[in-house]
Amino acid sequence: MRNFQTKKQKPSVLLSPRGGASLLMAGLTILVLFSCKNNLIDEIDVMRADAISPVLVIAYGTDSTLKDEGNYDFDQVSVGKSNEVTFTIKNSGESPLSIDLSGLVMTMGSDTEEDTFTLTATPAAEVAVDGTTSFTVSFTPESEGAKSARVTIPSNDFNTPSCSFTLTGAGGVIILTTGSVSSIEATTANCSGDITNDGGTDIIERGICWGTEPSPTIHDNFISDGTTGTGEYSNQLKNLTCDTLYYIRAYASNGISTGYGTQVSFRTKPAVVTDVTVSAVPYAAGSGMLDVSWTSSNSSSTTYDVYYCKAAETRPDTANGPTDLTTTSCTFTGLDNYTDYNVWIIARNSTGSTAFSTAGTGMAGILIESITLGGKYSYYLPGVKEQLTVEINPSTATNQTLTWACSSSDVSVSSGEITGITDGAGSATITAAATDGSGIAGSYGVATKAFVMDATGPSGGKLFYDKTGYSEGWRYLEYGDYSDYGIWATASEANTDIPGTAYILGTGKSNTDIILQKIGENAVLASFCRNSTLGGFTDWYMPSIDEASHLINNTYLKNSTIDMASSTQPNASSFRYISNSGSTQSVYNCSKDSSNCRTIAIRQF
């Protein structure tokens, strides 16, 4: 195209004053008349105009013409970045060059957004012969891909009054991929990226970003590779949370934009199990059993496999305990009691398994450490039976079966129940021994004794009755505390009927129970007897009328003057009592709420 190069000199054209023109060429003069049609005259007019026309020539840089025969290519420019080129307009003609600035336009191609190419500096409107002016075009791609625009510059160039050329370029983005994840552990993982296109601008930073939500960016967590440029690179992620699903993307920045690779996800391995606790199952169902529990910081996606063996054996290669557990505890059965076992736990998820935990050690079965025996009495009467109390420590001991032995024939023992045999003085040691192999035993010393009337009883009171044989849970009666004078019952309960009280020996205890169940503390004298704690015993009661009679006749009270109230109630408003004058005794019914009497607490054994 002529306007993209320096125009060659044309022949001079002279205008004729007579209405014609003379063409001076190669020493010839040609006269052209205007009075008639002459093709030569037309040619002369063209040559004349061409000879004096300005010539528009466009160049950029140090080049004299546009690259690629009329097109200028900006090549690839990062999306969002601007690249400018200044073009020079030169007048290579023989007259001033006029540029129609209002008609200077850039028309975007169909694949190009508006303002992708913009005029940032305009040329001068007039350019002298051999003079120059310039204009600047900026290329700012808004998206990826090829872009184009057509530039049109109107001028008074006679041959090319509208000079046009094409601008091209491409919007570039960073292209990279995210590699696979390797060497995944509970808190670390190796990740990689590969940059295949820098988007038209050198890469200044690259690395990996990650998070627990999809599509992570550098605004989440990221680690820079520390290098620049395209190509492959790798990073190790640290301080991750165990057993957690992560999303990662490779990233790269060229200072203009940041590109991200495809998303890859992975789950970190579980944490190694810690604090394995092994303990025996307590009595009574704990024989041959172990409870195992452990501490774990893993999520619900983790399962656990259990390995165990006797402490003297080698850890098995495959899990021989529960597998695929979703809880952090389990129970073993069928073990050998009083044997130490080691237990290991492995955690695993979809990524893989952890190393073995530190072994937890525990013994199946709990041995007895001590046995303590106790009894109500330190002596036993012929026929008297008493169940010893047994305290086994610890109370969780697996096997609480005991064997019983007695050192003397004065008493017998069976399953902790002692029976007195000797009717007189005797002694024995009762022994209870553990059968669990611990070698633990407990002992209790007892004696036999035959009581006589007025002897001191177990409570420290005095005996006043012996029925000569042990039956119905007792043989002897003893008396204790003597009450002050008082009414039998309060006025509010004076006419309360208490049916079921009896008269005969041995019924005072049940009478007292009936009275207290009916009117409680309002039964003043019965409450006094039951509340007595003489000798540490709490089974004292108010005597029946026959028991009260024996009490007076067989103790120092026989020659006294005393009114003795009983627990026998003949009707709703009165009770039975004995009036003792020292030589005679009389039995009366007295008003419960107005007659003041005394009574004595007794007990049976």
Steps between C-alpha positions, in 0.01 A plus 500: 500500500638831407422678818718261706820607326685814400344638179721534193544842340241569226540717194424870544168623379470861372169676465445693176368863529303455179272241630721217394799323641850432380656167596874521532635150481823382352556842347161506323230759527145390440221747457160386608195695393184509719270579213438138423508165667851372526602191698849628522376806689339270758820311549687824540258612771558177688873528469487861609301422812718203581815704464404747773304261737603430864587139564403331831749241616456314832783338695566389860821476693799525270321312219402689194186297428245297690584142581329218310409713200259737661410326828640553845490209750524574873558128557374357833426737783372394842133558551459826686843630405554787252765509228556817297657563160571841347456539126666778291330677208739656252418733212712374211318710241556846359228690680369519860315197627161556659358225730125485566512434875124475526505209261791316663329188638579153633240235428510193724479158348200276570700301756626805684349690794459876479798701617736206452696725263493870590662814366692652789682774305376664177709631206520862394245617245767650267837355400749700297689357208753251634351559845363238744237460767409203719211324672491226764280190518448301822408131495319386819339156457206433729486129433701215363533449125576675171403868464501739202412855391508699175657847510389758239681836454340745250734761345550711191734243346376513144558135418405351840265741672405234759791299630402179688686221674423221746605459861508151648591346835395234746381508858710262701425326830720287719448134421602246760394164640494356850690177541410200709554501876761264643661406831180571688535481879289621790628860486703525175463430130706564185326693220617618157412728211600548135484839323479467122415861408592817688222705335744725322678625814773330698385302803622666819339269758366145503388251760208303647186628675269283706196493728223280634247655259504458120679747270764632741691816410802683634260677735462169686821308571793505262869424480731657242745286310761775525591475131376669182431415136308221333546127543449249779541567870400339831425597861442320828194607694550498877298543817195332351229348716490124517221306330371807317386545141700773324464669161810634325583696184832602351524877453729737312520877468663715234435826682196565283278210592501180700419173333381179666536142397239229513370407845628186669375363832656264752443388858780504753575182687365449851714589798678220678289381792623601846426415861385141461347398833449132586306408813330196642121483505370519860315234693262331449507449123867578447664159490738467202414848371683824420367846426711692246468870421720755325531868418465619143479836325370346179164562335204273444654372175765311697469136600718302738652152501608334823798268554574322827695218656632383834777726625757223459409443133580683174253740351294335224543608137126525435223639714367233734270729694202701378544673162328788321402650833342844482522547877808543717437210734435125499485201736688170474358176636632150547838607637705330766434658837789661687709516182656817353407590142640761258260683268581713191269713286536598133285780355417511130289686249464510121856633466679237703596370841705644782785340683425289807412681817715456804389182672255520786546232766250359745419183691184306439333439833534695825666326794379532856728722708347462844217326688349645817261297719265639764223374725231616736644311795843399617349189664238249399243297689412142429260500206543870428558570130658819374597604150840665491546816299757472220673793336702414189740760369483603228128451463558449126711187551419249229466184709347564841455134595648426844584182689412495869679328785471488879789428735285332770199275535349744751323667206427405143505719190341459159499775231568757768223388734632412849314265731589468868542139620670494839280577801777657692830677449674442171667694216579474133645694209287522189696533173375598153752444217486628140487238224638727224863414565577827673574322830293754690307394814309668781435376854265565789536378859191372683422341837219289644335578826219373723320777689343472847231711655602854596817466291608790281359460154647599162380857534627547851154450647390221733340165415160436652365208299640176346266272312779235508526460124550707190184529287315759294821702486558541872561331836565774754336827602703786645389836635661838462393864544227601749266778385378799695138524596284587204170443327464201270380715208424863427143630539458521119541121482325411827216312339683356200433131474815294447384146440739205487708551815564179698564398863748212501880481520678587181222723359615836633715561192212454257269702733744791487520480121117509474468797738765709325361424157159622618575817701880546476665737746162569663551166677727656759617193697529270196707766321731528804573126484554484124730803504733346758853428371653334803807298408469614138193288442185645343260208542362605838124490554220549754418173686168319473306456826647149555851621425449788747384248765814285449712812514363596842507147644856414394688817576562740779161654417321214677511670839450852366190708466469574133230537241620329179328593174484244218446504123184293538183697417171336604276762337507834315532727803717306747821300542603218739737574783627326817474664838768352728473566875806296596298202616211484259453579134182607328426546130287796397369678193588870510414800293758557231506876519463572876679229699869559558705180500853381447631224279830323428644429153578135436645297212529135402797300376 
